[in-house]
Amino acid sequence: MDEATAFDRVVTELRDREYEPLVHVPDAHADTYADVLDRCRRHEISIRGRYPDVLGFTDANRVFAVEVKGSSGILRGIGQALTYQYGAHVSYLAGEESAVAPHGDLLGAKGVGAIGVDDDGVSLWRAPPASESARQVADVEGQLSLRFRGDEFGGDVTTLSLAQPLNYLAPVVAVDRHGPLGREALLERLEDEYSFGAGSGALAGAETLGLVASSRPHTLTDQGDLAATVLRGYGIENLDDLRLTKEETRGNTVVEIHRPLAILLRNAFSRHPEFGLLLEALRKEGEVVYFPELLERLVCEYPNVFLSAFCTARGRERARELIERGRSEQLYEDRGVWADVVRNNVLFNFIQQLKHLGVLAPETRSHSGAIAEYDPDEKPWIVSRTTVRGVTPDGT
């Protein structure tokens, strides 16, 4: 039995069991797996640098991962299924029953489930007794939530490129005041009424935070409606009001001057799964965070957040390769490596955003120069006490 046939029957069984499967199929194999792709969405979520063939939530809302083989490659598949235990509550090896069944005792001893298929479909289903390690489950779970709630958020946190997060509220104010707007009309409003030339970045951020729908014309989401109501209650009814409010924060942070707006923005950011996991990582680090130590926690516990939020497009591929080869320590121990893969604006724009939101303390120093010139010891991230305690800037 070939792998494509086994893959198709495994997906059918998962859907019958009311699991929510996403599949990883390289573009080069799209024709071979066309039937599967007609029924399932794709994922690009890795566990220790490898992509599970099938990944998703069980009917009990637990993360599952499946490595699918046909009648060959079973021993290699066992190794891959063992790797997926780091990022899934339950991990399975699937393949032709006659090839999988002889390894049942070994799989069970290692906490891996077995799925066997024959000509009629799935003929063997043995759930794993337990996962040996689940250190990265929160990371994978957050990424899955982002993919399954794709209509809620407009993308990864990498699109949050502006240093001043009040700019992400500008599209909300414009649509609330003028009604649904096409992209060009919305950007014109931002330029004319808000005196802002980076409207594309503001719109991308509003979509990423789930405030403005990415549909055309642009409308407000439920969260966007809520934000617009808060803004009107705060006296911001048009883009000029928002512009003047932003000017009042010049030289300070939003949380220092307009605390209610910082709370509004922080809540919007925190709803995004990737950002929520980053906050979790910062809380674990404590009040003073040195950048390589933060990278170590992200790489070891939240690698998908590290890959999507901190890495350049080219750096992401290099980082994945190092993780897959078991050399992930280079990503936080070797300055030459992390300086090569990390985006420059993480140390400037992103730090500025976190200060405005009250996640980092105002005394945190950002770095605007080349990343090769950055000294982590001289510019540690100072995490606000409210962040460490897991509360909002108003103390709740």
Secondary structure, 3 states (H helix, E strand, C coil): CCHHHHHHHHHHHHHHCCCEEEECCCHHHCCCCHHHHHHCEECCCCECCECCCEEEECCCCCEEEEEECCCCCHHHHHHHHHHHCCCCCEEEEEEEHHHHHHHHHHHHHCCEEEEEEECCEEEEEECCCCCCCCCCHHHHHHHHHHHHCCCCCCCCHHHCCCCCHHHHHHHHHHHHHHCCECHHHHHHHHHHHCCCCCHHHHHHHHHHCCCECCCCCECECHHHHHHHHHHHHCCCCCHHHHHHHHHHCCCCCHHHHCHHHHHHHHHHHHHCHHHHHHHHHHHHHCCEECHHHHHHHHHHHCHHHHHHHHECHHHHHHHHHHHHCCCCCHHHHCHHHHHHHECHHHCCHHHHHHHHHCCECCCCCCCCCCHHHCCCCCCCEEECHHHHCCCCCCCC
